[in-house]
Amino acid sequence: MYGMDHTVPLEDERGVDRAAVRELLRMTPAERVDRLIQVVATWNAMHDSAGAAARPNA
């Protein structure tokens, strides 16, 4: 058990966020699919925005 002078690390030795992994593991498969769809939509929007910013007169 961890005492007052020692905290539970948020990341493992590889830099993986343990709390995020636990959150994903608690999700149902349908919730994971919904989350993946949201992430892909966000990345697509970021990609589109970056591409528009890189083009002159866009």
PDBQT receptor file of N, H, CA, C and O in Angstrom, charges set to zero:
ATOM      1  N   MET A   1       0.853  -1.190   0.000  1.00  0.00    +0.000 N 
ATOM      2  CA  MET A   1       0.000   0.000   0.000  1.00  0.00    +0.000 C 
ATOM      3  C   MET A   1       0.886   1.235   0.000  1.00  0.00    +0.000 C 
ATOM      4  O   MET A   1       1.982   1.224   0.560  1.00  0.00    +0.000 OA
ATOM      5  N   TYR A   2       0.417   2.273  -0.615  1.00  0.00    +0.000 N 
ATOM      6  H   TYR A   2      -0.473   2.282  -1.071  1.00  0.00    +0.000 HD
ATOM      7  CA  TYR A   2       1.177   3.516  -0.699  1.00  0.00    +0.000 C 
ATOM      8  C   TYR A   2       0.871   4.405   0.497  1.00  0.00    +0.000 C 
ATOM      9  O   TYR A   2      -0.283   4.553   0.899  1.00  0.00    +0.000 OA
ATOM     10  N   GLY A   3       1.920   4.993   1.060  1.00  0.00    +0.000 N 
ATOM     11  H   GLY A   3       2.858   4.873   0.734  1.00  0.00    +0.000 HD
ATOM     12  CA  GLY A   3       1.757   5.902   2.181  1.00  0.00    +0.000 C 
ATOM     13  C   GLY A   3       1.640   7.331   1.706  1.00  0.00    +0.000 C 
ATOM     14  O   GLY A   3       1.544   7.599   0.509  1.00  0.00    +0.000 OA
ATOM     15  N   MET A   4       1.649   8.245   2.661  1.00  0.00    +0.000 N 
ATOM     16  H   MET A   4       1.727   8.027   3.634  1.00  0.00    +0.000 HD
ATOM     17  CA  MET A   4       1.508   9.671   2.344  1.00  0.00    +0.000 C 
ATOM     18  C   MET A   4       2.689  10.198   1.539  1.00  0.00    +0.000 C 
ATOM     19  O   MET A   4       2.548  11.170   0.797  1.00  0.00    +0.000 OA
ATOM     20  N   ASP A   5       3.843   9.570   1.677  1.00  0.00    +0.000 N 
ATOM     21  H   ASP A   5       3.958   8.780   2.279  1.00  0.00    +0.000 HD
ATOM     22  CA  ASP A   5       5.037  10.064   0.991  1.00  0.00    +0.000 C 
ATOM     23  C   ASP A   5       5.256   9.408  -0.373  1.00  0.00    +0.000 C 
ATOM     24  O   ASP A   5       6.235   9.716  -1.053  1.00  0.00    +0.000 OA
ATOM     25  N   HIS A   6       4.362   8.511  -0.780  1.00  0.00    +0.000 N 
ATOM     26  H   HIS A   6       3.567   8.261  -0.228  1.00  0.00    +0.000 HD
ATOM     27  CA  HIS A   6       4.509   7.833  -2.066  1.00  0.00    +0.000 C 
ATOM     28  C   HIS A   6       3.159   7.821  -2.773  1.00  0.00    +0.000 C 
ATOM     29  O   HIS A   6       2.146   7.450  -2.180  1.00  0.00    +0.000 OA
ATOM     30  N   THR A   7       3.146   8.224  -4.038  1.00  0.00    +0.000 N 
ATOM     31  H   THR A   7       3.969   8.525  -4.519  1.00  0.00    +0.000 HD
ATOM     32  CA  THR A   7       1.887   8.261  -4.785  1.00  0.00    +0.000 C 
ATOM     33  C   THR A   7       1.887   7.181  -5.858  1.00  0.00    +0.000 C 
ATOM     34  O   THR A   7       2.943   6.703  -6.271  1.00  0.00    +0.000 OA
ATOM     35  N   VAL A   8       0.718   6.808  -6.296  1.00  0.00    +0.000 N 
ATOM     36  H   VAL A   8      -0.141   7.195  -5.961  1.00  0.00    +0.000 HD
ATOM     37  CA  VAL A   8       0.570   5.846  -7.381  1.00  0.00    +0.000 C 
ATOM     38  C   VAL A   8       0.917   6.555  -8.685  1.00  0.00    +0.000 C 
ATOM     39  O   VAL A   8       0.341   7.600  -8.989  1.00  0.00    +0.000 OA
ATOM     40  N   PRO A   9       1.847   6.005  -9.460  1.00  0.00    +0.000 N 
ATOM     41  CA  PRO A   9       2.209   6.670 -10.718  1.00  0.00    +0.000 C 
ATOM     42  C   PRO A   9       1.059   6.636 -11.712  1.00  0.00    +0.000 C 
ATOM     43  O   PRO A   9       0.333   5.647 -11.804  1.00  0.00    +0.000 OA
ATOM     44  N   LEU A  10       0.900   7.725 -12.454  1.00  0.00    +0.000 N 
ATOM     45  H   LEU A  10       1.490   8.529 -12.379  1.00  0.00    +0.000 HD
ATOM     46  CA  LEU A  10      -0.133   7.796 -13.480  1.00  0.00    +0.000 C 
ATOM     47  C   LEU A  10       0.290   7.057 -14.742  1.00  0.00    +0.000 C 
ATOM     48  O   LEU A  10      -0.549   6.603 -15.519  1.00  0.00    +0.000 OA
ATOM     49  N   GLU A  11       1.602   6.940 -14.937  1.00  0.00    +0.000 N 
ATOM     50  H   GLU A  11       2.284   7.308 -14.306  1.00  0.00    +0.000 HD
ATOM     51  CA  GLU A  11       2.124   6.282 -16.129  1.00  0.00    +0.000 C 
ATOM     52  C   GLU A  11       3.035   5.135 -15.723  1.00  0.00    +0.000 C 
ATOM     53  O   GLU A  11       3.661   5.172 -14.664  1.00  0.00    +0.000 OA
ATOM     54  N   ASP A  12       3.105   4.115 -16.574  1.00  0.00    +0.000 N 
ATOM     55  H   ASP A  12       2.597   4.085 -17.434  1.00  0.00    +0.000 HD
ATOM     56  CA  ASP A  12       4.048   3.039 -16.311  1.00  0.00    +0.000 C 
ATOM     57  C   ASP A  12       5.412   3.432 -16.889  1.00  0.00    +0.000 C 
ATOM     58  O   ASP A  12       5.599   4.558 -17.351  1.00  0.00    +0.000 OA
ATOM     59  N   GLU A  13       6.347   2.502 -16.859  1.00  0.00    +0.000 N 
ATOM     60  H   GLU A  13       6.194   1.588 -16.485  1.00  0.00    +0.000 HD
ATOM     61  CA  GLU A  13       7.710   2.808 -17.301  1.00  0.00    +0.000 C 
ATOM     62  C   GLU A  13       7.803   3.118 -18.791  1.00  0.00    +0.000 C 
ATOM     63  O   GLU A  13       8.807   3.669 -19.243  1.00  0.00    +0.000 OA
ATOM     64  N   ARG A  14       6.770   2.772 -19.560  1.00  0.00    +0.000 N 
ATOM     65  H   ARG A  14       5.954   2.324 -19.193  1.00  0.00    +0.000 HD
ATOM     66  CA  ARG A  14       6.759   3.061 -21.002  1.00  0.00    +0.000 C 
ATOM     67  C   ARG A  14       6.032   4.348 -21.335  1.00  0.00    +0.000 C 
ATOM     68  O   ARG A  14       5.968   4.743 -22.499  1.00  0.00    +0.000 OA
ATOM     69  N   GLY A  15       5.477   5.013 -20.313  1.00  0.00    +0.000 N 
ATOM     70  H   GLY A  15       5.529   4.692 -19.367  1.00  0.00    +0.000 HD
ATOM     71  CA  GLY A  15       4.749   6.245 -20.550  1.00  0.00    +0.000 C 
ATOM     72  C   GLY A  15       3.279   6.039 -20.830  1.00  0.00    +0.000 C 
ATOM     73  O   GLY A  15       2.592   6.973 -21.246  1.00  0.00    +0.000 OA
ATOM     74  N   VAL A  16       2.776   4.822 -20.608  1.00  0.00    +0.000 N 
ATOM     75  H   VAL A  16       3.334   4.064 -20.270  1.00  0.00    +0.000 HD
ATOM     76  CA  VAL A  16       1.368   4.521 -20.843  1.00  0.00    +0.000 C 
ATOM     77  C   VAL A  16       0.549   5.020 -19.658  1.00  0.00    +0.000 C 
ATOM     78  O   VAL A  16       0.864   4.714 -18.508  1.00  0.00    +0.000 OA
ATOM     79  N   ASP A  17      -0.490   5.777 -19.935  1.00  0.00    +0.000 N 
ATOM     80  H   ASP A  17      -0.746   6.025 -20.869  1.00  0.00    +0.000 HD
ATOM     81  CA  ASP A  17      -1.366   6.325 -18.901  1.00  0.00    +0.000 C 
ATOM     82  C   ASP A  17      -2.243   5.208 -18.350  1.00  0.00    +0.000 C 
ATOM     83  O   ASP A  17      -3.170   4.750 -19.019  1.00  0.00    +0.000 OA
ATOM     84  N   ARG A  18      -1.947   4.773 -17.130  1.00  0.00    +0.000 N 
ATOM     85  H   ARG A  18      -1.194   5.145 -16.587  1.00  0.00    +0.000 HD
ATOM     86  CA  ARG A  18      -2.665   3.648 -16.522  1.00  0.00    +0.000 C 
ATOM     87  C   ARG A  18      -4.139   3.970 -16.292  1.00  0.00    +0.000 C 
ATOM     88  O   ARG A  18      -4.997   3.109 -16.488  1.00  0.00    +0.000 OA
ATOM     89  N   ALA A  19      -4.436   5.183 -15.883  1.00  0.00    +0.000 N 
ATOM     90  H   ALA A  19      -3.738   5.882 -15.723  1.00  0.00    +0.000 HD
ATOM     91  CA  ALA A  19      -5.832   5.564 -15.624  1.00  0.00    +0.000 C 
ATOM     92  C   ALA A  19      -6.645   5.501 -16.911  1.00  0.00    +0.000 C 
ATOM     93  O   ALA A  19      -7.791   5.052 -16.897  1.00  0.00    +0.000 OA
ATOM     94  N   ALA A  20      -6.068   5.945 -18.017  1.00  0.00    +0.000 N 
ATOM     95  H   ALA A  20      -5.138   6.311 -18.029  1.00  0.00    +0.000 HD
ATOM     96  CA  ALA A  20      -6.775   5.910 -19.298  1.00  0.00    +0.000 C 
ATOM     97  C   ALA A  20      -7.036   4.470 -19.736  1.00  0.00    +0.000 C 
ATOM     98  O   ALA A  20      -8.106   4.163 -20.263  1.00  0.00    +0.000 OA
ATOM     99  N   VAL A  21      -6.068   3.598 -19.521  1.00  0.00    +0.000 N 
ATOM    100  H   VAL A  21      -5.200   3.847 -19.093  1.00  0.00    +0.000 HD
ATOM    101  CA  VAL A  21      -6.249   2.196 -19.888  1.00  0.00    +0.000 C 
ATOM    102  C   VAL A  21      -7.351   1.573 -19.036  1.00  0.00    +0.000 C 
ATOM    103  O   VAL A  21      -8.195   0.841 -19.553  1.00  0.00    +0.000 OA
ATOM    104  N   ARG A  22      -7.351   1.859 -17.731  1.00  0.00    +0.000 N 
ATOM    105  H   ARG A  22      -6.666   2.453 -17.310  1.00  0.00    +0.000 HD
ATOM    106  CA  ARG A  22      -8.403   1.321 -16.865  1.00  0.00    +0.000 C 
ATOM    107  C   ARG A  22      -9.783   1.811 -17.311  1.00  0.00    +0.000 C 
ATOM    108  O   ARG A  22     -10.753   1.052 -17.306  1.00  0.00    +0.000 OA
ATOM    109  N   GLU A  23      -9.858   3.083 -17.694  1.00  0.00    +0.000 N 
ATOM    110  H   GLU A  23      -9.071   3.700 -17.698  1.00  0.00    +0.000 HD
ATOM    111  CA  GLU A  23     -11.126   3.647 -18.157  1.00  0.00    +0.000 C 
ATOM    112  C   GLU A  23     -11.616   2.912 -19.408  1.00  0.00    +0.000 C 
ATOM    113  O   GLU A  23     -12.798   2.582 -19.511  1.00  0.00    +0.000 OA
ATOM    114  N   LEU A  24     -10.719   2.659 -20.347  1.00  0.00    +0.000 N 
ATOM    115  H   LEU A  24      -9.759   2.927 -20.263  1.00  0.00    +0.000 HD
ATOM    116  CA  LEU A  24     -11.094   1.949 -21.570  1.00  0.00    +0.000 C 
ATOM    117  C   LEU A  24     -11.540   0.525 -21.271  1.00  0.00    +0.000 C 
ATOM    118  O   LEU A  24     -12.479   0.026 -21.891  1.00  0.00    +0.000 OA
ATOM    119  N   LEU A  25     -10.879  -0.128 -20.330  1.00  0.00    +0.000 N 
ATOM    120  H   LEU A  25     -10.116   0.278 -19.826  1.00  0.00    +0.000 HD
ATOM    121  CA  LEU A  25     -11.225  -1.503 -19.995  1.00  0.00    +0.000 C 
ATOM    122  C   LEU A  25     -12.585  -1.613 -19.316  1.00  0.00    +0.000 C 
ATOM    123  O   LEU A  25     -13.229  -2.660 -19.390  1.00  0.00    +0.000 OA
ATOM    124  N   ARG A  26     -13.027  -0.552 -18.659  1.00  0.00    +0.000 N 
ATOM    125  H   ARG A  26     -12.504   0.299 -18.599  1.00  0.00    +0.000 HD
ATOM    126  CA  ARG A  26     -14.342  -0.556 -18.016  1.00  0.00    +0.000 C 
ATOM    127  C   ARG A  26     -15.477  -0.349 -19.019  1.00  0.00    +0.000 C 
ATOM    128  O   ARG A  26     -16.641  -0.591 -18.697  1.00  0.00    +0.000 OA
ATOM    129  N   MET A  27     -15.144   0.097 -20.233  1.00  0.00    +0.000 N 
ATOM    130  H   MET A  27     -14.199   0.294 -20.495  1.00  0.00    +0.000 HD
ATOM    131  CA  MET A  27     -16.171   0.364 -21.243  1.00  0.00    +0.000 C 
ATOM    132  C   MET A  27     -16.684  -0.936 -21.863  1.00  0.00    +0.000 C 
ATOM    133  O   MET A  27     -15.974  -1.940 -21.930  1.00  0.00    +0.000 OA
ATOM    134  N   THR A  28     -17.919  -0.887 -22.305  1.00  0.00    +0.000 N 
ATOM    135  H   THR A  28     -18.496  -0.072 -22.251  1.00  0.00    +0.000 HD
ATOM    136  CA  THR A  28     -18.469  -1.999 -23.080  1.00  0.00    +0.000 C 
ATOM    137  C   THR A  28     -17.908  -1.904 -24.501  1.00  0.00    +0.000 C 
ATOM    138  O   THR A  28     -17.399  -0.853 -24.892  1.00  0.00    +0.000 OA
ATOM    139  N   PRO A  29     -17.994  -2.984 -25.273  1.00  0.00    +0.000 N 
ATOM    140  CA  PRO A  29     -17.537  -2.896 -26.669  1.00  0.00    +0.000 C 
ATOM    141  C   PRO A  29     -18.230  -1.783 -27.451  1.00  0.00    +0.000 C 
ATOM    142  O   PRO A  29     -17.588  -1.098 -28.247  1.00  0.00    +0.000 OA
ATOM    143  N   ALA A  30     -19.524  -1.595 -27.236  1.00  0.00    +0.000 N 
ATOM    144  H   ALA A  30     -20.046  -2.152 -26.590  1.00  0.00    +0.000 HD
ATOM    145  CA  ALA A  30     -20.248  -0.533 -27.943  1.00  0.00    +0.000 C 
ATOM    146  C   ALA A  30     -19.730   0.848 -27.544  1.00  0.00    +0.000 C 
ATOM    147  O   ALA A  30     -19.614   1.739 -28.385  1.00  0.00    +0.000 OA
ATOM    148  N   GLU A  31     -19.423   1.020 -26.267  1.00  0.00    +0.000 N 
ATOM    149  H   GLU A  31     -19.517   0.296 -25.584  1.00  0.00    +0.000 HD
ATOM    150  CA  GLU A  31     -18.877   2.303 -25.807  1.00  0.00    +0.000 C 
ATOM    151  C   GLU A  31     -17.493   2.543 -26.401  1.00  0.00    +0.000 C 
ATOM    152  O   GLU A  31     -17.138   3.675 -26.725  1.00  0.00    +0.000 OA
ATOM    153  N   ARG A  32     -16.712   1.465 -26.542  1.00  0.00    +0.000 N 
ATOM    154  H   ARG A  32     -17.001   0.545 -26.278  1.00  0.00    +0.000 HD
ATOM    155  CA  ARG A  32     -15.381   1.603 -27.155  1.00  0.00    +0.000 C 
ATOM    156  C   ARG A  32     -15.492   2.028 -28.609  1.00  0.00    +0.000 C 
ATOM    157  O   ARG A  32     -14.716   2.864 -29.073  1.00  0.00    +0.000 OA
ATOM    158  N   VAL A  33     -16.451   1.459 -29.332  1.00  0.00    +0.000 N 
ATOM    159  H   VAL A  33     -17.081   0.780 -28.955  1.00  0.00    +0.000 HD
ATOM    160  CA  VAL A  33     -16.663   1.838 -30.738  1.00  0.00    +0.000 C 
ATOM    161  C   VAL A  33     -17.071   3.302 -30.825  1.00  0.00    +0.000 C 
ATOM    162  O   VAL A  33     -16.547   4.042 -31.657  1.00  0.00    +0.000 OA
ATOM    163  N   ASP A  34     -18.001   3.726 -29.975  1.00  0.00    +0.000 N 
ATOM    164  H   ASP A  34     -18.427   3.124 -29.299  1.00  0.00    +0.000 HD
ATOM    165  CA  ASP A  34     -18.415   5.132 -29.966  1.00  0.00    +0.000 C 
ATOM    166  C   ASP A  34     -17.229   6.042 -29.685  1.00  0.00    +0.000 C 
ATOM    167  O   ASP A  34     -17.079   7.083 -30.325  1.00  0.00    +0.000 OA
ATOM    168  N   ARG A  35     -16.395   5.664 -28.745  1.00  0.00    +0.000 N 
ATOM    169  H   ARG A  35     -16.516   4.819 -28.225  1.00  0.00    +0.000 HD
ATOM    170  CA  ARG A  35     -15.211   6.462 -28.406  1.00  0.00    +0.000 C 
ATOM    171  C   ARG A  35     -14.259   6.540 -29.589  1.00  0.00    +0.000 C 
ATOM    172  O   ARG A  35     -13.722   7.605 -29.892  1.00  0.00    +0.000 OA
ATOM    173  N   LEU A  36     -14.050   5.406 -30.258  1.00  0.00    +0.000 N 
ATOM    174  H   LEU A  36     -14.487   4.540 -30.011  1.00  0.00    +0.000 HD
ATOM    175  CA  LEU A  36     -13.167   5.379 -31.421  1.00  0.00    +0.000 C 
ATOM    176  C   LEU A  36     -13.699   6.277 -32.534  1.00  0.00    +0.000 C 
ATOM    177  O   LEU A  36     -12.928   6.989 -33.178  1.00  0.00    +0.000 OA
ATOM    178  N   ILE A  37     -14.998   6.251 -32.763  1.00  0.00    +0.000 N 
ATOM    179  H   ILE A  37     -15.625   5.673 -32.240  1.00  0.00    +0.000 HD
ATOM    180  CA  ILE A  37     -15.617   7.109 -33.784  1.00  0.00    +0.000 C 
ATOM    181  C   ILE A  37     -15.389   8.584 -33.447  1.00  0.00    +0.000 C 
ATOM    182  O   ILE A  37     -15.082   9.384 -34.331  1.00  0.00    +0.000 OA
ATOM    183  N   GLN A  38     -15.538   8.939 -32.178  1.00  0.00    +0.000 N 
ATOM    184  H   GLN A  38     -15.787   8.289 -31.460  1.00  0.00    +0.000 HD
ATOM    185  CA  GLN A  38     -15.301  10.325 -31.746  1.00  0.00    +0.000 C 
ATOM    186  C   GLN A  38     -13.842  10.729 -31.958  1.00  0.00    +0.000 C 
ATOM    187  O   GLN A  38     -13.559  11.835 -32.419  1.00  0.00    +0.000 OA
ATOM    188  N   VAL A  39     -12.923   9.830 -31.621  1.00  0.00    +0.000 N 
ATOM    189  H   VAL A  39     -13.152   8.931 -31.247  1.00  0.00    +0.000 HD
ATOM    190  CA  VAL A  39     -11.492  10.132 -31.773  1.00  0.00    +0.000 C 
ATOM    191  C   VAL A  39     -11.138  10.307 -33.245  1.00  0.00    +0.000 C 
ATOM    192  O   VAL A  39     -10.417  11.238 -33.603  1.00  0.00    +0.000 OA
ATOM    193  N   VAL A  40     -11.635   9.424 -34.092  1.00  0.00    +0.000 N 
ATOM    194  H   VAL A  40     -12.220   8.667 -33.801  1.00  0.00    +0.000 HD
ATOM    195  CA  VAL A  40     -11.346   9.526 -35.527  1.00  0.00    +0.000 C 
ATOM    196  C   VAL A  40     -11.928  10.818 -36.100  1.00  0.00    +0.000 C 
ATOM    197  O   VAL A  40     -11.280  11.484 -36.908  1.00  0.00    +0.000 OA
ATOM    198  N   ALA A  41     -13.133  11.171 -35.693  1.00  0.00    +0.000 N 
ATOM    199  H   ALA A  41     -13.660  10.630 -35.037  1.00  0.00    +0.000 HD
ATOM    200  CA  ALA A  41     -13.741  12.414 -36.179  1.00  0.00    +0.000 C 
ATOM    201  C   ALA A  41     -12.914  13.622 -35.748  1.00  0.00    +0.000 C 
ATOM    202  O   ALA A  41     -12.730  14.559 -36.524  1.00  0.00    +0.000 OA
ATOM    203  N   THR A  42     -12.419  13.603 -34.524  1.00  0.00    +0.000 N 
ATOM    204  H   THR A  42     -12.568  12.841 -33.893  1.00  0.00    +0.000 HD
ATOM    205  CA  THR A  42     -11.579  14.703 -34.039  1.00  0.00    +0.000 C 
ATOM    206  C   THR A  42     -10.294  14.800 -34.836  1.00  0.00    +0.000 C 
ATOM    207  O   THR A  42      -9.895  15.888 -35.250  1.00  0.00    +0.000 OA
ATOM    208  N   TRP A  43      -9.636  13.648 -35.057  1.00  0.00    +0.000 N 
ATOM    209  H   TRP A  43      -9.960  12.764 -34.721  1.00  0.00    +0.000 HD
ATOM    210  CA  TRP A  43      -8.392  13.654 -35.834  1.00  0.00    +0.000 C 
ATOM    211  C   TRP A  43      -8.641  14.118 -37.269  1.00  0.00    +0.000 C 
ATOM    212  O   TRP A  43      -7.834  14.857 -37.832  1.00  0.00    +0.000 OA
ATOM    213  N   ASN A  44      -9.754  13.686 -37.858  1.00  0.00    +0.000 N 
ATOM    214  H   ASN A  44     -10.410  13.085 -37.400  1.00  0.00    +0.000 HD
ATOM    215  CA  ASN A  44     -10.078  14.135 -39.219  1.00  0.00    +0.000 C 
ATOM    216  C   ASN A  44     -10.294  15.641 -39.261  1.00  0.00    +0.000 C 
ATOM    217  O   ASN A  44      -9.828  16.308 -40.185  1.00  0.00    +0.000 OA
ATOM    218  N   ALA A  45     -10.990  16.179 -38.276  1.00  0.00    +0.000 N 
ATOM    219  H   ALA A  45     -11.368  15.637 -37.526  1.00  0.00    +0.000 HD
ATOM    220  CA  ALA A  45     -11.212  17.626 -38.225  1.00  0.00    +0.000 C 
ATOM    221  C   ALA A  45      -9.885  18.371 -38.064  1.00  0.00    +0.000 C 
ATOM    222  O   ALA A  45      -9.669  19.406 -38.696  1.00  0.00    +0.000 OA
ATOM    223  N   MET A  46      -9.003  17.844 -37.222  1.00  0.00    +0.000 N 
ATOM    224  H   MET A  46      -9.179  17.004 -36.709  1.00  0.00    +0.000 HD
ATOM    225  CA  MET A  46      -7.686  18.469 -37.044  1.00  0.00    +0.000 C 
ATOM    226  C   MET A  46      -6.888  18.414 -38.344  1.00  0.00    +0.000 C 
ATOM    227  O   MET A  46      -6.243  19.393 -38.721  1.00  0.00    +0.000 OA
ATOM    228  N   HIS A  47      -6.929  17.283 -39.022  1.00  0.00    +0.000 N 
ATOM    229  H   HIS A  47      -7.453  16.488 -38.716  1.00  0.00    +0.000 HD
ATOM    230  CA  HIS A  47      -6.210  17.126 -40.285  1.00  0.00    +0.000 C 
ATOM    231  C   HIS A  47      -6.739  18.090 -41.337  1.00  0.00    +0.000 C 
ATOM    232  O   HIS A  47      -5.966  18.748 -42.034  1.00  0.00    +0.000 OA
ATOM    233  N   ASP A  48      -8.059  18.169 -41.446  1.00  0.00    +0.000 N 
ATOM    234  H   ASP A  48      -8.686  17.635 -40.879  1.00  0.00    +0.000 HD
ATOM    235  CA  ASP A  48      -8.671  19.078 -42.412  1.00  0.00    +0.000 C 
ATOM    236  C   ASP A  48      -8.320  20.529 -42.106  1.00  0.00    +0.000 C 
ATOM    237  O   ASP A  48      -8.019  21.304 -43.013  1.00  0.00    +0.000 OA
ATOM    238  N   SER A  49      -8.358  20.893 -40.840  1.00  0.00    +0.000 N 
ATOM    239  H   SER A  49      -8.603  20.263 -40.103  1.00  0.00    +0.000 HD
ATOM    240  CA  SER A  49      -8.036  22.247 -40.427  1.00  0.00    +0.000 C 
ATOM    241  C   SER A  49      -6.577  22.584 -40.714  1.00  0.00    +0.000 C 
ATOM    242  O   SER A  49      -6.265  23.680 -41.179  1.00  0.00    +0.000 OA
ATOM    243  N   ALA A  50      -5.701  21.648 -40.439  1.00  0.00    +0.000 N 
ATOM    244  H   ALA A  50      -5.955  20.757 -40.061  1.00  0.00    +0.000 HD
ATOM    245  CA  ALA A  50      -4.274  21.860 -40.703  1.00  0.00    +0.000 C 
ATOM    246  C   ALA A  50      -4.022  21.984 -42.202  1.00  0.00    +0.000 C 
ATOM    247  O   ALA A  50      -3.206  22.799 -42.633  1.00  0.00    +0.000 OA
ATOM    248  N   GLY A  51      -4.713  21.183 -42.985  1.00  0.00    +0.000 N 
ATOM    249  H   GLY A  51      -5.375  20.521 -42.634  1.00  0.00    +0.000 HD
ATOM    250  CA  GLY A  51      -4.547  21.258 -44.435  1.00  0.00    +0.000 C 
ATOM    251  C   GLY A  51      -5.048  22.575 -44.978  1.00  0.00    +0.000 C 
ATOM    252  O   GLY A  51      -4.418  23.154 -45.863  1.00  0.00    +0.000 OA
ATOM    253  N   ALA A  52      -6.173  23.068 -44.467  1.00  0.00    +0.000 N 
ATOM    254  H   ALA A  52      -6.685  22.598 -43.748  1.00  0.00    +0.000 HD
ATOM    255  CA  ALA A  52      -6.711  24.345 -44.930  1.00  0.00    +0.000 C 
ATOM    256  C   ALA A  52      -5.788  25.487 -44.534  1.00  0.00    +0.000 C 
ATOM    257  O   ALA A  52      -5.643  26.453 -45.283  1.00  0.00    +0.000 OA
ATOM    258  N   ALA A  53      -5.170  25.389 -43.381  1.00  0.00    +0.000 N 
ATOM    259  H   ALA A  53      -5.288  24.604 -42.773  1.00  0.00    +0.000 HD
ATOM    260  CA  ALA A  53      -4.268  26.437 -42.933  1.00  0.00    +0.000 C 
ATOM    261  C   ALA A  53      -2.978  26.449 -43.767  1.00  0.00    +0.000 C 
ATOM    262  O   ALA A  53      -2.352  27.497 -43.928  1.00  0.00    +0.000 OA
ATOM    263  N   ALA A  54      -2.589  25.299 -44.288  1.00  0.00    +0.000 N 
ATOM    264  H   ALA A  54      -3.097  24.448 -44.157  1.00  0.00    +0.000 HD
ATOM    265  CA  ALA A  54      -1.361  25.211 -45.064  1.00  0.00    +0.000 C 
ATOM    266  C   ALA A  54      -1.550  25.706 -46.496  1.00  0.00    +0.000 C 
ATOM    267  O   ALA A  54      -0.577  26.073 -47.155  1.00  0.00    +0.000 OA
ATOM    268  N   ARG A  55      -2.794  25.720 -46.983  1.00  0.00    +0.000 N 
ATOM    269  H   ARG A  55      -3.584  25.422 -46.447  1.00  0.00    +0.000 HD
ATOM    270  CA  ARG A  55      -3.055  26.168 -48.362  1.00  0.00    +0.000 C 
ATOM    271  C   ARG A  55      -3.249  27.680 -48.398  1.00  0.00    +0.000 C 
ATOM    272  O   ARG A  55      -3.998  28.222 -47.586  1.00  0.00    +0.000 OA
ATOM    273  N   PRO A  56      -2.597  28.358 -49.314  1.00  0.00    +0.000 N 
ATOM    274  CA  PRO A  56      -2.813  29.798 -49.431  1.00  0.00    +0.000 C 
ATOM    275  C   PRO A  56      -4.221  30.093 -49.952  1.00  0.00    +0.000 C 
ATOM    276  O   PRO A  56      -4.766  29.345 -50.765  1.00  0.00    +0.000 OA
ATOM    277  N   ASN A  57      -4.791  31.180 -49.477  1.00  0.00    +0.000 N 
ATOM    278  H   ASN A  57      -4.348  31.787 -48.817  1.00  0.00    +0.000 HD
ATOM    279  CA  ASN A  57      -6.118  31.629 -49.892  1.00  0.00    +0.000 C 
ATOM    280  C   ASN A  57      -7.215  30.597 -49.616  1.00  0.00    +0.000 C 
ATOM    281  O   ASN A  57      -8.198  30.512 -50.352  1.00  0.00    +0.000 OA
ATOM    282  N   ALA A  58      -7.037  29.824 -48.562  1.00  0.00    +0.000 N 
ATOM    283  H   ALA A  58      -6.238  29.893 -47.964  1.00  0.00    +0.000 HD
ATOM    284  CA  ALA A  58      -8.050  28.808 -48.239  1.00  0.00    +0.000 C 
ATOM    285  C   ALA A  58      -9.057  29.358 -47.255  1.00  0.00    +0.000 C 
ATOM    286  O   ALA A  58      -9.986  28.652 -46.863  1.00  0.00    +0.000 OA
TER     287      ALA A  58
